[in-house]
Amino acid sequence: MTPEHWLNVATHGLAPASAQRVTQEYLDHLQDAEEAGEPREAVLAEWGDPHQANRELKKAHLTVREARYLPVVFAPTWQGLKKSYLQGLGFIVLMAFLRTRDVMSGADSASVGIWLLAGLLLLPLVRWIILSRDEWSLTVRAIFSWLLDVMTVMVLFIVAAMLTYRSTDLGFAIDDRTDMLTALALIAYLIYHASRLLTAVQATRKAVF
């Protein structure tokens, strides 16, 4: 096995910057060892199994999956505010359409939906104000980014609505079986969504800039 092949296996799944940094460290070690008279085969044997090295490297370095959860950073400019609104634009447009339909049909849930839509319209502004501040650490940014995410707010709203209102008050009627399935689906998504926060925090602790 060549050093290049070993490194390709060992750095598989690492974020590009992490893979480049690790590769350079190993190549520097190889060069130093060869200059000291150590055979290349002995160095590769010292490195061990590349798959085992890959598992260990993923524990210490940022992976491709973790890099996707790094918090967004906004500039304290109009362009930063625009970017914040564009990130949640699709969901806001969808909610505006649904609330307009409810208002026109006279649904009982229309007033609740209007308050929700107003909150969603303010959410990007709040995200921009908080995440454009320089003094926050990357980990703090990750927590705020998750808390102010559109899906986080929606999940919390649904949970609050289910605890506060009867199903008929929200404009839809559900039986016990549907209610149970909805609750189970919501719990499953809550677990998944919470795992995204844990992954984001872990990613910020590994990130090197």
C-alpha atoms as one frame of an Amber mdcrd trajectory, in Angstrom:
protein
   0.000   0.000   0.000   1.330   3.420  -0.943   1.216   6.355   1.496  -1.268
   8.087  -0.824  -3.622   5.093  -0.744  -3.302   4.826   3.043  -4.088   8.520
   3.459  -7.081   8.369   1.100  -8.596   5.657   3.284  -7.618   7.270   6.590
  -9.029  10.705   5.710 -12.229   9.462   4.059 -15.239  11.404   5.359 -13.211
  14.242   6.861 -14.028  17.804   5.898 -11.701  19.024   3.090  -9.716  21.360
   5.354  -9.350  18.635   7.994  -8.294  16.045   5.405  -5.722  18.416   3.945
  -4.286  19.241   7.360  -4.085  15.590   8.441  -2.565  14.531   5.125   0.137
  17.164   5.413   0.961  16.096   8.983   1.348  12.458   7.932   3.424  13.341
   4.880   5.699  15.537   6.991   6.124  12.634   9.416   6.922  10.303   6.532
   9.494  12.700   5.108  11.189  13.162   8.487  11.301   9.398   9.042  12.785
   8.710   5.596  15.403  11.427   6.051  16.335   9.717   9.323  16.889   6.474
   7.403  13.662   4.666   8.321  12.170   2.560   5.493   8.829   3.659   4.063
   7.326   0.232   4.787   8.244   0.583   8.456   6.548   3.983   8.612   3.361
   2.590   7.052   3.424  -0.304   9.520   3.775   2.233  12.332   0.729   4.117
  11.060  -1.326   0.931  11.390  -4.591   0.030   9.746  -6.019   3.003   7.788
  -9.626   2.117   8.639  -8.836   2.165  12.349  -6.971   5.439  11.852 -10.022
   6.807  10.031 -12.272   6.047  13.005  -9.847   7.755  15.380  -9.372  10.767
  13.122 -13.128  11.297  12.856 -13.294  11.575  16.635 -10.744  14.374  16.684
 -11.312  16.217  13.393 -14.268  17.828  11.650 -16.142  15.483   9.314 -18.111
  16.290   6.170 -21.393  15.574   7.983 -20.490  17.764  10.972 -19.380  20.630
   8.719 -22.944  20.893   7.376 -24.143  21.784  10.873 -21.699  24.593  11.554
 -23.706  27.717  12.415 -24.314  30.332   9.777 -22.606  33.678  10.309 -24.237
  36.902   9.134 -22.502  40.186   8.438 -23.993  43.206  10.274 -25.109  44.676
   6.931 -28.225  44.801   4.780 -26.825  41.903   2.760 -26.557  39.868   5.973
 -30.175  40.662   6.817 -31.220  39.745   3.283 -29.437  36.400   3.566 -31.207
  35.689   6.869 -34.632  36.308   5.296 -33.822  34.317   2.172 -32.972  31.257
   4.271 -36.509  31.026   5.619 -38.346  32.566   2.681 -39.883  29.346   1.371
 -41.427  28.446   4.705 -42.683  31.992   5.282 -44.353  32.060   1.855 -45.991
  28.688   2.553 -47.319  29.851   5.919 -48.570  33.113   4.392 -50.493  31.127
   1.780 -52.035  28.814   4.392 -52.993  31.652   6.718 -54.526  33.663   3.872
 -56.611  30.643   2.945 -57.745  30.227   6.561 -58.721  33.894   6.844 -60.712
  33.770   3.608 -62.497  30.595   4.710 -63.219  31.976   8.198 -61.452  29.092
   9.968 -61.256  29.246  13.760 -57.490  28.758  13.610 -56.947  31.877  11.501
 -56.033  34.136  14.439 -53.523  31.599  15.786 -51.998  31.253  12.335 -51.659
  35.019  11.919 -49.707  35.264  15.173 -47.504  32.389  14.036 -46.887  34.069
  10.684 -46.001  37.338  12.428 -43.488  35.458  14.574 -41.960  33.779  11.522
 -41.607  37.166   9.813 -39.722  38.537  12.832 -37.574  35.419  13.291 -35.027
  36.164  10.506 -34.551  39.664  11.919 -33.839  38.287  15.389 -31.478  35.664
  13.906 -29.589  38.355  12.030 -29.296  40.639  15.078 -27.946  37.847  17.296
 -25.766  35.917  14.843 -24.125  39.024  13.372 -22.544  39.906  16.721 -18.756
  39.451  16.894 -18.467  38.552  20.561 -20.255  35.194  20.402 -18.132  32.062
  20.314 -18.798  29.504  17.586 -20.484  27.162  20.075 -22.807  29.915  21.331
 -23.637  30.758  17.709 -24.516  27.108  17.073 -26.937  27.074  20.008 -28.618
  30.333  18.990 -28.736  29.224  15.357 -30.580  26.055  16.387 -32.952  27.846
  18.775 -33.852  30.443  16.136 -34.206  27.946  13.314 -37.614  27.959  11.606
 -38.121  24.239  12.229 -37.268  24.601  15.929 -39.864  27.336  16.309 -42.459
  25.335  14.391 -41.897  22.197  16.469 -42.176  24.175  19.705 -45.351  25.840
  18.414 -46.921  22.496  17.530 -46.032  21.060  20.942 -47.463  24.124  22.694
 -50.580  23.989  20.546 -51.152  20.311  21.270 -50.792  20.949  24.997 -52.912
  24.099  25.048 -55.709  23.546  22.565 -58.016  20.744  21.651 -57.622  19.502
  18.097 -60.891  21.137  17.042 -59.630  24.504  18.278 -56.788  24.269  15.794
 -59.140  23.749  12.904 -58.826  19.997  12.374 -60.457  16.962  13.909 -58.424
  13.868  14.736 -59.273  10.566  16.330 -57.277   8.864  19.089 -55.277   6.711
  16.691 -54.275   9.664  14.531 -53.492  11.654  17.639 -51.149   8.926  18.868
 -49.420   8.601  15.492 -49.001  12.360  15.310 -47.497  12.435  18.799 -45.094
   9.599  17.974 -44.015  11.287  14.759 -43.489  14.546  16.623 -41.407  12.825
  19.306 -39.291  11.119  16.649 -38.662  14.431  14.916 -37.864  16.134  18.230
 -35.192  13.518  18.916 -33.756  13.977  15.423 -33.855  17.768  15.683 -32.166
  17.701  19.104 -29.434  15.480  17.652 -28.746  18.216  15.106 -27.957  20.606
  17.958 -25.578  18.095  19.548 -23.870  17.549  16.193 -23.558  21.302  15.659
 -21.986  21.832  19.088 -19.589  18.951  18.491 -18.675  20.421  15.095 -17.861
  23.837  16.576 -15.459  22.225  19.051 -13.576  20.510  16.223 -13.624  23.397
  13.754 -10.294  25.109  13.146 -10.164  28.365  11.217
